[in-house]
Structures are given as C-alpha cells and as structure tokens.
Amino acid sequence: MTGWLDGRRALVVGAGSGIGRAVVDAFRAEGARVAVLERDPAKCDTLAAEIPGLPVVAGDATTRAANEEAVAAAVAAFGGLDVLVGCVGMFDFYRGLGELDAESIDDAFDEMFAVNVKSHLHAVKAALPALRTSRGSIILTASTSAYYPGRGGVLYVASKFAVRGLVTALAHELAPNIRVNAVAPGGTLNTDLRGPVSLGLDSRRLGDVPNREAELAARVPLRVALSGDDHAWSYVFLASERSRGITGDVIHPDGGVAVKA
Ligand SMILES: NC(=O)c1ccc[n+]([C@@H]2O[C@H](COP(=O)([O-])OP(=O)(O)OC[C@H]3O[C@@H](n4cnc5c(N)ncnc54)[C@H](O)[C@@H]3O)[C@@H](O)[C@H]2O)c1
C-alpha cells in the first residue's frame, strides 16, 4: 500500500457491504482512520467483529440524528474529520413510469429520494463544522444512471441525477474550504443493493441476477466486471492530497460507458 491517506480521519456512511465496505478497507489500508454509519444491525455486528476498535454507529442515514451521532462518534474517536464518504443507496429494478402504480408513486419517490439524496444532505450538514476546520473532502456515490437512461428506472435515474446536482451545488458553496466530488460506478459485482419497501423490492438484490459477471463485462467497451474493490481506488484518490485541485467533479469507473458505440 502507498499510504496515500496517512493521518486522514474518515466517516463512511452506508459501509456494511458492497462499495462502502470496500472503501472502508481501502481507506484503512492506505493509512486512514475510519468510522462508519450503517443501518443494518447485522452488518454493524460484522464490521465491529472484523475491525476491532472501528467506531460503528447503527442508524438510518436518512435522519439528521443518525448522521449527527456518527459525526460526533468520529470526532470523539479521532479528534476531527477530514473525509466524508456517502455510499448508501437503493435501486428500483428498472421500473419505468408505466410500470409504477399511480398509488405507489408518493411512497416510492419519498423512499428513493430519502435514501439516495436526502441522506447525503443530512450527512454533509452534520459534518460541515468538522470538515471546515480540517479543510476536508466530501465524496458522494453517483452511478452511470446519473448520466444515462437504461441502467435504472425513472426513480433511480432521477435520484442519481440529483446526486450530481448536490455535487455541483455543494462544491460551489463550500469552496475554498471543502472539496466535493463523486464517484459514478457502473454495474458492480458483490453488493447487497436492494429496492424500496414501498414497491415490495426490499428483499430483492440487484446482484442476484444470473450470470451477472459476464453480463456486466459484455455491456461495456473495456469488457470488465468491476467490484467495490476496483471502485475504492477512485475514492482513495478523491480523499487524498493528490486530488487537491479537484472539486465539483466525478470519476467514472464504469468500463467506458461514455465511449460505447
Ligand atoms: N451495485 C451497483 O451495481 C451500483 C452501480 C452504481 C452505483 N451504485 C451505488 O453505489 C452505492 C452503494 O451501493 P452498493 O451496490 O454497494 O449496495 P449495498 O447495499 O451493498 O451498500 C449500501 C450500504 O448502505 C446501507 N444503507 C442503505 N440504506 C441505508 C440508510 N438509510 N442508512 C444507513 N445505511 C444504509 C446498506 O445496508 C448497505 O450496507 C449506492 O449509492 C448505489 O446506488 C451501485
């Protein structure tokens, strides 16, 4: 490892599986001290067991209280905070508007946007005082669905476009003290991404699609099927001093979707 994050103090929100968990491991391997906020109690137990001493807050990132508790836990453990990473998310399993019952739209929209968008607002708001002090860095998780149709349904695509909006608005507002960027992964192996309770999709996992690895590789120009471990390097870069001149920007570890014929 290269020690790119030596001395950095980070909070990862949505850290129990998939991309967030890979970010926790990569940040620690690069020398960072990491705290986490995670909703699933079983994942919290696993994190605590596998990483002794890790500050773990069990809570719902869509709430102000959970984010304030997690930031306070990180600051108490490390004496400050340099990096905030947002990795929570839920998927809509490609539902078009035509497939959504009219009576389901209110609850499904509220649930999707609470998890995929509002959680980031609460996390950033809670972390602002500590990040201003440290002149820190925020990294949110977008998706290829923040740029293109077809890799998610109308609610997921709209929510991920909104994450781009957060990055642009917050990078503008928080300069020069805090950098704000995002990672926009393509389809990813070995995650636990699920759907909204309000659409009955909370026990369905995107990763359970048959032949997902071959399907992911076949759909992108580089013919690669990427995992959270691959994406984690983009977060490491954006959290490090190597990216000190970059804000309001997005890294695209997606196998080259933008140059697809
Ligand atoms: N899996 C993919 O193919 C893919 C592709 C592009 C972007 N993404 C995005 O990457 C991010 C991470 O997704 P993933 O695929 O690693 O899924 P994941 O479900 O494995 O990881 C998300 C983590 O966040 C937690 N979480 C969810 N809602 C929460 C809440 N309200 N409060 C606290 N914790 C909560 C989950 O329990 C889980 O541990 C999401 O924003 C997702 O949209 C995923």
The ligand as an ORCA input file, in Angstrom:
! r2SCAN-3c Opt
* xyz 0 1
  N     -24.394     -2.148     -7.238
  C     -24.276     -1.455     -8.374
  O     -24.297     -2.039     -9.487
  C     -24.104      0.049     -8.326
  C     -23.796      0.727     -9.511
  C     -23.650      2.103     -9.492
  C     -23.833      2.804     -8.319
  N     -24.150      2.118     -7.186
  C     -24.338      2.912     -5.973
  O     -23.341      2.584     -5.035
  C     -23.817      2.846     -3.714
  C     -23.542      1.626     -2.835
  O     -24.328      0.565     -3.335
  P     -23.891     -0.970     -3.262
  O     -24.185     -1.551     -4.586
  O     -22.550     -1.118     -2.664
  O     -25.035     -1.536     -2.293
  P     -25.010     -2.120     -0.811
  O     -26.445     -2.321     -0.460
  O     -24.128     -3.304     -0.758
  O     -24.386     -0.948      0.053
  C     -25.154      0.077      0.625
  C     -24.996      0.045      2.128
  O     -25.744      1.132      2.681
  C     -26.576      0.649      3.709
  N     -27.744      1.504      3.791
  C     -28.780      1.558      2.923
  N     -29.663      2.473      3.311
  C     -29.182      3.000      4.479
  C     -29.646      4.003      5.348
  N     -30.820      4.629      5.151
  N     -28.898      4.309      6.434
  C     -27.702      3.679      6.670
  N     -27.223      2.713      5.860
  C     -27.956      2.393      4.766
  C     -26.900     -0.786      3.327
  O     -27.317     -1.575      4.434
  C     -25.557     -1.238      2.748
  O     -24.700     -1.710      3.761
  C     -25.291      3.218     -3.862
  O     -25.436      4.621     -3.861
  C     -25.644      2.674     -5.241
  O     -26.715      3.384     -5.820
  C     -24.272      0.761     -7.138
*
